[in-house]
């Protein structure tokens, strides 16, 4: 009678349990993966999702950006979030994680809408990098560069 892989594993674990020996298959698999990633340069950094939420409208009919989350961390002040608040929150996040966002263009426009119109235009216009041209927009202590759809 041929056993399936799951049945063989189940039988192996049962034999180990009956003989009083620990089942090391899961431990070894985790150690093997960790060692493989370290040996082959595969990143072991965690991915952290970033997302914000809007609600209500301001006097000009624009949605208010009220909440921003990065993994387990949350920025909620009870009033519409300001550009500086969100940028400080993002910059205070641990650097050992890879930050990701889905449809993040909405969040970028909400986060950066306190910037003067001239700076917003510079951020979102096509980049023509040449001598003496900086892709950054200065805002308070931040140098901001927007790279849309940067995968």
C-alpha positions as CSV (number, residue, x, y, z in Angstrom):
1,X,0.0,0.0,0.0
2,X,1.5,3.4,-1.1
3,X,1.2,6.2,1.5
4,X,0.7,9.8,0.6
5,X,3.2,12.3,1.7
6,X,0.9,13.6,4.5
7,X,0.4,10.0,5.7
8,X,4.1,9.3,5.8
9,X,4.7,12.5,7.8
10,X,1.9,11.6,10.2
11,X,3.4,8.1,10.7
12,X,6.9,9.5,11.2
13,X,5.6,12.0,13.9
14,X,3.6,9.2,15.6
15,X,6.7,7.0,15.7
16,X,8.8,9.9,17.2
17,X,6.0,10.6,19.8
18,X,5.8,6.9,20.8
19,X,9.6,6.6,21.2
20,X,9.7,9.8,23.3
21,X,11.9,11.7,20.8
22,X,11.1,15.2,19.8
23,X,9.8,15.9,16.3
24,X,12.5,18.2,14.9
25,X,11.1,18.5,11.3
26,X,9.5,21.9,11.8
27,X,12.4,23.2,13.8
28,X,14.9,22.1,11.2
29,X,12.8,23.5,8.3
30,X,12.8,26.9,10.0
31,X,16.5,26.8,10.6
32,X,17.2,25.6,7.1
33,X,15.1,28.5,5.6
34,X,16.9,31.0,7.8
35,X,20.3,29.7,6.9
36,X,19.5,29.5,3.2
37,X,18.3,33.1,3.2
38,X,21.4,34.3,5.0
39,X,23.7,32.3,2.7
40,X,22.0,33.4,-0.5
41,X,21.4,37.1,0.4
42,X,17.6,36.8,0.4
43,X,16.1,39.5,2.4
44,X,14.7,38.4,5.8
45,X,13.1,41.8,6.4
46,X,9.4,42.0,7.2
47,X,7.0,43.7,4.9
48,X,4.8,46.4,6.5
49,X,1.6,47.7,5.0
50,X,0.9,51.5,5.0
51,X,-2.5,52.9,4.5
52,X,-4.5,55.9,5.4
53,X,-8.2,56.7,5.7
54,X,-10.3,59.8,5.0
55,X,-13.7,60.7,6.2
56,X,-15.9,63.8,6.2
57,X,-15.3,66.9,4.1
58,X,-13.6,70.3,4.6
59,X,-15.2,73.6,3.7
60,X,-13.9,73.2,0.1
61,X,-15.5,69.8,-0.3
62,X,-12.2,67.9,0.0
63,X,-12.0,64.7,2.0
64,X,-10.3,64.9,5.4
65,X,-7.3,62.6,6.0
66,X,-7.9,61.3,9.5
67,X,-6.0,58.0,10.1
68,X,-2.6,56.6,8.9
69,X,-1.4,53.1,9.8
70,X,1.9,51.4,9.3
71,X,1.7,47.8,10.4
72,X,0.7,47.8,14.1
73,X,1.4,51.5,14.5
74,X,-1.4,54.0,14.1
75,X,-1.5,57.8,13.8
76,X,-4.9,59.2,14.8
77,X,-5.1,62.6,16.4
78,X,-8.9,63.3,16.3
79,X,-8.3,66.1,13.8
80,X,-7.3,66.0,10.1
81,X,-3.7,64.9,9.8
82,X,-1.1,67.4,8.7
83,X,1.8,66.8,6.3
84,X,4.4,67.3,9.0
85,X,2.7,64.9,11.4
86,X,2.5,62.1,8.9
87,X,6.0,62.5,7.6
88,X,7.4,62.5,11.1
89,X,5.4,59.3,11.8
90,X,6.7,57.6,8.7
91,X,10.3,58.6,9.4
92,X,10.1,57.3,13.0
93,X,9.3,53.8,11.7
94,X,12.0,51.2,12.2
95,X,14.3,51.0,9.2
96,X,14.6,47.2,9.1
97,X,11.2,46.8,7.5
98,X,10.1,47.1,3.8
99,X,7.2,49.5,3.6
100,X,4.5,48.8,1.0
101,X,1.2,50.4,0.0
102,X,-1.5,49.5,-2.4
103,X,-3.0,52.3,-4.5
104,X,-0.8,54.6,-2.5
105,X,-1.2,57.5,-4.9
106,X,-4.3,58.6,-2.9
107,X,-2.4,58.5,0.3
108,X,0.5,60.5,-1.2
109,X,-1.8,63.3,-2.4
110,X,-3.6,63.4,1.0
111,X,-0.3,63.4,3.0
112,X,1.3,66.1,0.8
113,X,-1.7,68.4,0.3
114,X,-0.4,71.0,2.9
115,X,2.5,71.7,0.6
116,X,2.2,75.0,-1.5
117,X,0.9,74.4,-5.0
118,X,4.2,75.2,-6.6
119,X,5.9,72.4,-4.6
120,X,3.1,70.0,-5.3
121,X,3.4,70.6,-9.0
122,X,7.2,70.0,-8.9
123,X,6.6,66.7,-7.1
124,X,4.1,65.4,-9.5
125,X,5.4,66.7,-12.8
126,X,7.6,64.5,-15.1
127,X,11.2,64.6,-14.0
128,X,13.7,66.1,-16.3
129,X,16.9,65.5,-14.4
130,X,19.9,67.5,-15.6
131,X,22.8,69.4,-14.3
132,X,21.8,71.6,-11.4
133,X,18.3,70.1,-11.1
134,X,17.2,68.6,-7.8
135,X,14.3,66.2,-7.8
136,X,13.6,67.0,-4.2
137,X,11.0,69.4,-2.7
138,X,12.0,70.9,0.6
139,X,9.3,71.0,3.3
140,X,10.3,71.9,6.9
141,X,13.1,69.5,7.6
142,X,12.1,67.0,4.9
143,X,13.5,66.5,1.4
144,X,10.7,64.9,-0.5
145,X,10.9,63.0,-3.8
146,X,7.8,61.3,-5.3
147,X,8.5,58.2,-7.4
148,X,5.0,57.1,-8.7
149,X,4.3,53.4,-9.1
150,X,7.8,52.5,-7.9
151,X,7.6,48.7,-7.6
